[in-house]
Amino acid sequence: MVYINEAHALDSKWPMGGKNGAPVVEEPRTYKERQEVAKTCAGALDMAPIRMVVDGMDNKVGEAYAAWPDRLYLVDVKGKLAYAGGPGPFSFSPDELEDAIRVQLELEPIQHKAQPKR
Amino acid sequence: MKKKMMLVCSLALLSPLAWSGDDPAPKKAAPQTAESIWEFLVEKYDADGDGVITMKEYGKDKEHWERLDVDGDGKLTRAEVDARKNPNLRGKKAQERKVPKAPKAGSKAPDFELEIVVDVTTLGHESETPDGEKDKAKAKKPEMVRLSSFRGKKPVALLFGSYT
């Protein structure tokens, strides 16, 4: 996972959090603060064994991938994008990513359960 | 968010960004569980406990203060903070955002080198010793990962997101 700038920090333009256990987070001002929030995120979401990296405060990588607020990609062995997902949350599709991973790994396709429309 | 991320994560175990047995997994940190944004702010910044947060109590930069202090009176109240949840009350600027162009399938993946999340107290920053003294933690080189280092070896799933 690539941790990028917060989607709904309380001091952002789109504040959210607090309801149903949703985290309340301030927008990190320094790289060290960003690392700390990323670490909290990794722990709270029980991300291990997925490795998490942190984008710099210039948000350069997130912007290169138009990643905010969330987005999925699959890079093939040649370094090309085998899958480029749409912008989250409405076009965030783990099923599409899974299909792309299965193609890359030459696994049988599977039938996905219908997801509720957002 | 959590459910969908977990599903993707289970798939991404197939990717080289999944942890190997020798790598340090991040220690679990306590989730931030304030019942509301206002409760979080009061707990952290309302030093005199009067139910109002002043700019002096907030003590951070003007840009973020102005996002919170919608009416510009120099004070934050519960009503003001709660009102920000309503997009109609956030002002026109909140609806404006420059959207960068996303790379398309089939194009070369933009390369990057980023630091892996590990225990931040071991990264050469100042840390507290058990005696309470500030100490420079032993310099441990941050562990970096470069996307292109996997080229010719394995596909890589990239999951971009944040805590919120």
Interface residues (C-beta under 8 A of the other chain):
Chain A: M1 V2 Y3 I4 N5 E6 A7 H8 A9 L10 D11 S12 K13 W14 P15 M16 G17 G18 K19 G21 A22 P23 V24 V25 E27 R29 K32 Q35 E36 V37 A38 K39 T40 C41 A42 G43 A44 L45 D46 M47 A48 P49 I50 R51 M52 V53 V54 D55 G56 K60 V61 G62 E63 A64 Y65 A66 A67 W68 P69 D70 R71 L72 Y73 L74 V75 D76 V77 K78 G79 K80 L81 A82 Y83 A84 P87 G88 P89 F92 P94 L97 E98 I101 Q104 L105
Chain B: M1 K2 K4 M5 M6 L7 V8 C9 L11 A12 L13 L14 S15 L17 A18 W19 D23 A25 P26 K27 K28 A29 A30 P31 Q32 T33 A34 E35 S36 I37 E39 F40 L41 K60 D61 H64 R67 L68 R84 K85 P87 R90 K93 A94 R97 V99 P100 K101 A102 P103 K104 A105 G106 S107 K108 A109 P110 D111 F112 L114 E115 I116 V117 D119 V120 L123 H125 V145 L147 S148 F150 R151 G152 K153 K154 P155 V156 A157 L158 L159 F160 G161 S162 Y163 T164
